[in-house]
Amino acid sequence: MESSLPYYILFILIGCVQSSPGNHHHHNGTRLYQYCVLGAGPAGLQMGYFLHKAKRDYIILERNSGPGSFFHKYPRHRKLISINKIHTGRQNREFNLRHDWNSLLSDKPDLLFKRVSSEFYPPADSFPIYLSMFEKELGLKVQYGVDVGRIRAVQSATSRKYILTDQYGTDYTCSVLLVATGLWVPQKVEFVGSELVEGYESISTNPEDYRNQAVLILGKGNSAFETAQSILGSASRVHMLSSSPVRLAWQTHYVGDLRAVNNELLDTYQLKSLDGLVEARLEKIVIAQRKEQSRRRSGKEKKGQLYLTLNKYLQNQEEKNNSGVTGEELPGFHHDNFSMRKPYDRVIRCLGFRFNFSIFDSSACPPNSENAKGRLPGVTAWYEGKSTPGLFVLGTAAHSRDYRASAGGFVHGFRYTVRAVHRVLEWRYHGKKWPSTRLSTSQLQSWILKRVGEASGPYQMFEVLGDVILLRGSHCEYLEEFPLQALPQLTSLSGREASDHGLIVLLMQYGKKKIDFLGRNRAETDWTKAWKSNFLHPVLYYYDTLPTDEDMKFRPHGWPLPRPKAIHHMVEDFLTEWDGPVSHIQPLRRFLEHAVQTDLRAFYAESCFRFSLTHRKPPIFCQRGYLKQQGVVPNHQLWQDVHAAGLTPTEAEPDTPGADHTFPPYLTRAGASVSSGLKLDL
């Protein structure tokens, strides 16, 4: 018996492994969860962190064997263009996130990307390593090797559920589906000869393979320029073609546009070194080979070279025979100065990626977005699929909300929109209101200055996420990073209501004027002309009532919010610190005083005493700070700290002779002069 015991134990262990949740040998099992997160990329893990911290019933499903698998392959030339600025001269964690574009949010101060790379533009391989570290150190529930091939929705009288079926036929059923699959299906455009084109996803990344070749790249985004940059030194000429001209990120303020780290070809084009950019609609072009390879030109022309021509020059339009064209069908036959008349050795498609709609059943499929050429799913302002209640889209795939406008398609933007979605879920499904800070109105200005100087969410997601301040008279409720387009739904999404005192919305904006971004008059320094600021700066909108859907729909063109009762721009600041007493703080106070209809200055006790004798309503600082002895707003934790530090006499302390209880003991010990302690009950 003894000798067979190890085999018996082994047999039991094998049985346990086979029936464990990670193994799918049983075919018809169904797993039930409240939340299914699809995809263990940065957005999926970020949501996993919030669900895990809130102790929710969730699972993250990932088809590959580790997190962030997209980054094992892309970008193909292995350099990320997300800034990893480690040294900012500041210790403030929140401020530093403004300049750290790769870290995810968590309550572990050291769980930052700088642990895996110190390079300013890090290598792509470091990102999956960071994500793996994030997942393991936080103990997130991820199931790898689950390739979901079908998603359908089932509606009952009381609820709607989503059923995800994997490659083994196992079903995962959840009430809320959080889709964080990113964009990974290569975007293609059909045109005559498109089968002769190579894709970004499969080209060689060895520059030697392009030695002395003429290369045409379709596309002018970062993947196209990154590809061009890698072969500039070996290809004979590189031409780039797309329908729109190059958009430079430093001009558009959109990080998805062409970044300086990839733009060397602009130099070689403008300095006339055989490379160039051309505009043409891809649907109108033809890529073809010559039908007759004439002997006469064989010295110049290699077999299999590709020509670019236009649809309109094809003679047998109805045939659409794309195997070859004759000399008369080439543009050079019609225009001897045609820019792309010479043949190419290869044509490469670099047109970006699209969302994978194919796994969704018609019952669960979010619609295509109206923008971004329909490459993304259409979502509401709170990232729920339009027409798919309970299905939310996270991360890059949710970028249709701020496409080409803000940073929602990138880690440093969507880490905040994911947090906003989680706050919506907490209220909708668990009755937990959107977190808010209760402030005395007299503290509002200081709090706004603190947020403006350090907050990273509104800074990265400018014009998309903003702080909402619900005014309540002598106090206010401060909500951070609310999705601005969802402002009319504030109450149903957050559980917080506006009062008849109105509300203030604080957000960051760029100027709307087209200017020369490196020109002499690019910046505004005069605070009286703050509204002319061109660079990122804080703007406050004051409303006496919550804007409606109608207001939002008919807001002025280019505005993130409807026209308010009053608006205040804080003049742009070269150091992005907004702490100048004259330029920033005083104008802000004047605006807030207008919004809350009271004097917000801080006074000495003597002035408060005089005000209380001569005014029916003394300034709010005096009402709360002096007359009610509330210089610091009462807060249970704060009082405990004060007692622990021995700054106030406790009941247990015997009265020391000569002690004056209107003053903390440390002042009497320091020999400070004590006032008469006159109290006014007004």
C-alpha positions, 0 to 999 in steps of 0.5 A: 500500500505504502509504495502505491501511495505516491501514485494515488496522490498523483492521480488525485492531483491530475484530477484536480488539475483537469477540473481546475478553472484554468483547464477546459477539458470539460466542454459544456461547463458555464462560468458565471461572473458579474464582470468579464474583462476581455483582453489583458492589455493595459486597459484590461489590467487597469480595469482589473485593478479597480475591480479587484480593489473593490472586491468585485466578482470578475475575471480577465480573459486573454487568448495569449499566454501573457499580458500585452501580447500586442507589444510582442509584435508591434510596433514592428521596429520595437521603439515605443513613442510614449514618453517615459520621463523619469526625472521631473525635479518633483516628488509629487506622484500625481504631477509625475504621471503627467510625464509618465505615459506608460504606467498604470494607476494603482495604490502601490507607489513603486509599481511604475514603468520606470522599474523596467526601463529608464529610456525616454522612448522605451523598447517595446519589449519592456511593456509586456514585462511591466504589465506582467509585473503589474498583474502579479504584484496586484494578484489580478484574476487573469485566465490566459489561453482563452480565445473567445470566438463568439459573444452573444447577448441574452435578454430576460425579463429582468436582466441582460447577460453576455455569453462568451464562448471560447475555443473549447466550447466553454461559456463565460456568462456575465452581467457586465462585459468590459471589452478591452481587446484594443485594435489589432486587425490591420486596416486595409483599403481595397483597390486594383492590385491591392494583393500585390502590396505587403502589410506592415504586420508581415514586412521584414524589419531588416534594413538590408532587405531593402538595399537599393530598392525603391519603396512606396509606403501607403499611409502617413501615420507613425507606423508608416514613418517608423517603417520609412525611418528604418529603411532610409539608409538602405533604400534608394528612394522612399515615397509615401502616399495617403489621402491627407497631408502629414499631420505633425503631433507638435502642431495638432497636440494629438499624440497619435499624429506624426511624432518627431521621433519618427519624422526624419523623412521630412528632412530628406524630402524637404532637403531634396534627398530622393524621398517624398510625400504625395497625396492621393485617394487610395481607392483611386490608385492601381498597383500593377506590373507591366505587361510587356517587359521590353528588352530595350529597358531591361538594363533599368527595369527589374522583373516584377517591379510595380507601377502606380497608376490611376483608375481613370487610366485603365483602358479595360475598366470592366475587366479590372485585370490587375495582373498587368498594365500597358505603357498607355495605362501608366500616368507617365504616358499622359503626364511626363512630369507625373511624380510617381512615374518610376517603378517600385520594387515593393509597396507596403501598406501601413494604414493602422488597425481596426477593432475586431467586430467579428467575434460579436453576434448581432445581439451583442455587437456595438455599432461602428463609430461615425468617425475614424472611418468606422474602425472603432465601436461607437460608444456613449460619453460614458463608454457603454456601447451604443445599443448594447447596455451592460457592454462597455468598451475600454482602452484604445478601442474606446477612442472614438469619443475623442478621436484625433482630439485627446489622448483616449487612444493611448495608455496615458489617457485611457488609464483615466477613462477606465477609472471613470467607467469603474466609477460609473459601474460602482454607482450603477451596480453597487450603489456607491456614489462617485467619490467626492471631497466635501470642501468649505467654499472658503477652501475651494480656491486652494483646492482648485489651484492644487488640482490645476498644478498637479492633476494628471487626469484632466491634463492628459484627457484635456477637453474630455475629463474634467472636475465638477464642483457642485456648489452648496452655499457654504460648502461644495462637493468636488468630483474629480475627472468626470466625462464632460460629454456625460454632464447632462447625465451627472445624477444618473451616472454618479449619484450626485445632484446639482443644487440651485447654487449651480456648478463649476466645471474645471478642465484643461483646453488648448486654444482653438486658433490656428497659429504658427506653433513655433512663431514669435507670438505663439504664447499669451502672457498677459492675464487680462487676455487669458482667453487668447491662450494657445497652449494647454491651460485651465478653463472654468465654466460656471452654470447655474443649472446642469446643462441638458442633452439639448444644450450639449448637442447645440454647443458652439463648434469646437467647444467641449461644453455648452455656453456657460453663465460665466467662463474663466480662462487661467492664462497659459503658463510656460512652467505649467504651474499656474501659481502666480499671485497676480496672473493666476490666483487673483483672477481665479478668486474674482471669478469664484467670488462671482460664481459663489456670490461671496467674498473669498478673501482670507482675513486677520481676526481683527478685520473679522471682528470689525466685519462682524460688528459692521456687516449683516453677513461677514465674509465666509472666511470670517463666518467659518474660520473666526466666528465658529472657530473653524479655521480648519474644516472639522474632519475626524481624522484631522482632529485625531492627528491633532490630539495625537500630536498634543496640539490641543489639551485633551480632557484627560490632561490636568489643567496646567496653571495659566493655560489658555484653552483658546490656544493650542498648548504649543503656542503657550509653550512657545511664549506666544502672546495670547489674545483676549479670546473674545467670542462672538455668538452672532 
